[in-house]
Amino acid sequence: MSINDVIFRRDGSLGRITLNRPKALNAITLEMCDAMLGQLTAWAADESVKGIVIDGAPGRAFAAGGDIRAIYDAGKKHDGSVMEFFKTEYKLNTAIKEFSKPYVALIDGIAMGGGLGVSVHGRYRAVTENAIVAMPETAIGLFPDIGASHFLNLLRGQLGMYLALTGNRIGPADAVFSGLATHLIPTAKLSLVSARMREARDAASILSELAEDAGEAPLARDFEKINRVFAKNSVEAILDALDHEGEWGRTTAELLRTRSPTSLKLTFRQIREGAKRDFRSCMRMEYRIVARAMEGHDFYEGVRAALIDKDQRPRWQPSRLEDVSDEDIARYFAPLKDAELAL
C-alpha cells in the first residue's frame, strides 16, 4: 500500500478517513482494510475523538468496491492467501458496525460492493447528487457480501432481495428511499459536515441542517411490483412472476438470466438466511460462502469476461438454473472447521 492510499488525520475532535486511489476509483485493498481497522481501533479507545467522517478523494467514486483484479490474482494462486483480504475486510465491516461513536460516510460518486462495506454499516450515510450505489456481484459470479445479508434485509420491503439479485445501480433518491442512505447532502455542502463536526456538535443535527429533499425515487414507482415478485420462495418463482409483469418484468427477467445461476441461488438463500441472523452471524456465514466461491469457477469467469478479456460473455458453469441443485448451494454454507472467521 502506498502511504497515501488511505489518509488518516485529526481535525479537532474528529477523526477523518479519506480513501485516496482516485485513478482506481478508490478501490479497496487488503492493506487499506488493515490500516483502517487499526486506526478505528485506536480512535475507539481515544476519548478525545468524538466522531468519524469517511470520504473519498475527489473524482468519480467514493469507492467502487474491493480491488477485484487483486482478488482475482490472489485467488488464482490457489494457496489460500486470497482469504486474508476477506478476513480483514469483514473484521473492518464489523468494527464499523459496532463503532460506538458517530460514523459518517460522505458518498459522492460511485459506491459499490466493498465501498458500501466501509460506509453503509456506519450510523449515518449521506449521499450527494452524484451518488451511484449498487451491489453488482451476481454479474461477476459472486454474491453480495461485506454484510449485505444483514443490511439488505433492513431495507424497505423486498428492495434488498431485488438489489441483491439484479445488481442494479441506483441513484441518490433511491438510496434514501430504500434506506441505504440516511441523508442527501449536495456536494457543495459536504465540507460543512466536517467543519461543524470538528467542534463536537451532534452529528444528527448537523446532517439534518444540511440535508435536502432527495426528490422522487424511481424505485417507488415499481415498489409494489418489487414487493410482490421478490417475495417469492425461489429464484425460479421470481423469474416466472417477472415474466407476467409486463415490460418491466420482462426486462428485469432478461437481466437476471444473464447472471451466474449459481450466484443467483447463493444470493437468494443468503438474503433469506440473513433475515434470521444477527450481524456477526451474517459475517461468519458470508465468510463460509466466499471461501467456497474462491475455490469455484464462476467468480474467475465473471472477472475474465468483465475486466480481463472484456468480451462481456461469461460462460457460467452450470449455465442453467435447473442444473444448480439445493445440495450444491448447501455446500457453500457448511462450516469451515478450523478456518471459520474469528470476530
N, C-alpha and C positions, 0 to 999 in steps of 0.2 A: 504493500500500500504506500502510495505517495503520502507524505506527511500532510498534504493538503487535500486528500480525497474526502475527508470529513473534518470540519473545523469546529473546535470547541472554544468557547470563550465565556467569560463572566461579564455581565452587563448589570451593574448594581446587584440587586437580589435575584437576578435572572440568570439561569444557565441557558446558553444558546448553542444549538447544533445546526450546522449548515452542511448539507450534502454537496460535495464540490467536484463532481465529474461531469460538467455540462456537456462535453463532447460525446460522452457515453450516456447521455440523458440521466445522469446521476444514478446509474445502475449500481446496485449494492453488492459489495464483495464480502468474502469471509473476513478480511482484515478490517473492513469498515464496521461490520457487525460486532466484532470482538472489541474494537475501540469504543463503540457506542455503549456496549454492555458495561465495560469497565468504568466509563465516565458516569453513566447513570447510577451505578452502584455507589460511586464516590459522592455524587450530588445528593443521593437519597439520604446519606448519613451526615450531610453538611447542613446544619441548621440555618446557616446564613443564606442558603439557596431556597427561595420560596416558590419557584416555578420554573418550567422549561418551555422554550419555544424551539421548534424544529422547522427548518425551511430548506429549500434547495437553491443552489446558485442560480442566478438569473439565466434564463434560457427557455427551452421548450418544455422542461419537465421539472416536477418536484422530485420524482424518482420513478423511472419506467419499470422498475422491478429488480429482481436479482439479476446478477450478471449471467445470463443464460448460457452464453458461449463458454464462460469459465466453468459453469456447472457441467455442461456437455463434455468439455475436455477432461475434467476431473473424473466424471463418470466413466468415460471411455477407457480409463486406466484399469478399471475393474479391480482396484486394490482397496476399496472401501473409503478412500480419502474424501470422496465427494460428500460423505455424511458429516464431515466436520463442519461444512458450510451450514447444512440444515440444523445440526445440533446447536450451533452458535446462534443462528438466526432465530430459532424457536425459543431459545433462552432469552434473547433480546425481546422478542414479541411478548413473552411472559413478564419480563421486567417492566415493560411499558404498561401492560395491562394492570399490573399490581402497583405501579408507582403511586405513592401516597400524596404527592403534590400535584398541582395543576400542570398538565402536559398539553401544550397547544401546538397542533400541526397547522402550518400555513401552506395549503396545497394550491400552488399556482402553476398550472400546466398539467402534464401527464402524471397520473399516479396509478400504477398498476401492480398487481402481484405484491412483491416484496416492498414496493413503495407504500402500499396500504398497510403492510405489516408494521412499518415504523410510524404510522400516523393514526390509523383508524382505531387502534386499541387505546389511544390516549383519551383523556376526558373531553377534550374539545378538538373539533376538526373543522377548520374554516377553509372553504373553497373560494376561489376567485372566479371571475367571468371566464377565465382561460382554462378552467379545470376540465380534464378528461379522465374519467375513472373507469376501471374495469378489472375483472379477474378473468383473464383470457386463456387460462391454462388448458382447457379442453381442446383448443386449437393446435396445441403442440404436444398432445399426447400425455398431458399431466393432469392434475386436479387442483382445485383452489385450496392452497394450503395457508401457511402463516396465520393460522387461527380462524380461517374462513368458516370452518364447520361451526364455530361459535358465533362470530359476528354477523354472518349472513342470516342466521336464524333470528337475529334481533331486528331485522328489517321488517317493514310493513308487509303484511300478508305473505304471499308467495314470491315476493321480489327476490329474496335470497336464492331460491331454487332457480328462478328464471335467469338471474345474472350468472349463477354458477355454471349452468348447463350451456347457455348461449355464449358466454364470454363477451356479451355486447358492451360497447363503450357508452357511457352516459355522461351528460354534461352537468353543470353546477345545479341547475334547478332540480334535476332528477336525483342528484346526490343528496340534496337537502330533503326532498320529498321522501326518499327511501329511508333516510336515517343514517346513511353513511357519513354525511356531513352534518354538523350542528349549526353552522352559520355560513352565510355568503358575505364575504367582505371584498370589495373591489381592490384590485392590485394597487391602486393609488393610495389606499389607506393601510396597506399591510405594515408599513414601517411604524405606524402609530400603535400597533399592538405591543410590540417590544418596548417602545418608548414609554408607554404607560405601565406595562407590567414590571419594568425595572424598578419602579417605585413601590413595588409590593402591593399594588392595588388588586382588588378582586378581579380575577380573570373573567369570570362570567359576566360581570357588569361591563367590563371593557369591551368584550366581544359583542354584547348586546347593543352598546352605544354605537359601535362602528358598523354593525350588520345592516344589510339592505335586503329588501324583498327579492327572493330568488326568482320570482315570476312563475308562469305556468310550467308545470313539469310534463313533458311529453309522455312519460310513463303513466301519468294519471289518466290519460285518455284510454289506455289499454289495461288499466288496473283490474277491472272486473274480469276481463278475459284471462289475464295472467293468473289471477287467484283461482279461477275455475279450472284452468288447464293444468297448471303446475302443482296443483294439489293431488293429482292422480298418483296411483300407487306403484308406478313403474315408468321407466323411460319409454317403453313401447306404448303404454297407455297415453302418455303425454303426446307422443307423435301422432297417435291415432286421433286424439282430440284436436290437435292442431290442424290436421287435415280437414276438419269440419268447421274451421273458424274463419272462413273467407280468405281474403288476400293476406291479411296479417298473419293468420295461422299458417298458410302455405309457405310464405316467405320465411317464417321462423322455423318451420319444419325442414325446409331446404337447407337452412344454415346448420341445424343440428345434425343433419345427415352427412355433413362434411367433416364433422368432428370425430375424434377417435371413439369407436364404440366402447372400448374398454374404459376410456376416460369418462364417458357419459355415465356408464353404470357405476363406476367407482364414485363419481361425484354425487350421483343420486343417493347412494347408500350413505356416503359420508355426511351429507347435509341432514338426512333423516336421523342418522345416529347422533350427530352433534346436538340436535334438539333435546336429547335425553341426558347430555353430559355437562359437567362444569368445564371451565376454561382449560384447566390443566389436563383434564382427561381428554379433551379435544386435541390438545397439542401432542399428547402421547399417541393418540390414535393416528394423527396425521404423520407422525414420525414413522410409525409402522408402515403406513401406506407408501410414503415416499421412499423408504428403504427398498421395498419391493419394486417400485416403479423404476428406480435406478438400476435394477437388475434386469429389467424388461426390454421391450423393443420400441414401443410407440413414442416414448419421450425422445429418443435419439432420432427416430424417423421424422418426428414433427419438427425438431430443430433443424435437421438437414433440409427439409423442404422449405422452411420459413426463412432460415438465416444463412445457410451454407450454400446449397445449390440454388436456393431461391426459386425453385420451379413451382412452388405452391401446390404440389401434387403429392401429398403424403400417401404412402402405401401402408395403411394400418394393418396390423395383424392381431386378432382377426379383423376382417374388413366389414363384417356384418354383425349387427346387434344380436341376432339369434344364435350366433356362434360364441358369444360370451356368456358362460353359464354362471349361475349363482355360486357354484363351487369355486370357479375361477376368481370371482370377486372376493369371496370369503377369505381366500389365502392372503390377500393384501392386508387384512385386518388382524391376522393371527399374531400372537405375542412373538417378540424377538428374542426371548430367553434372556441371555446375558447382555443384549445390546439395546435394551429399552432406553428411552430418553429419560434422563435424570434431571428433574427440575428442583 
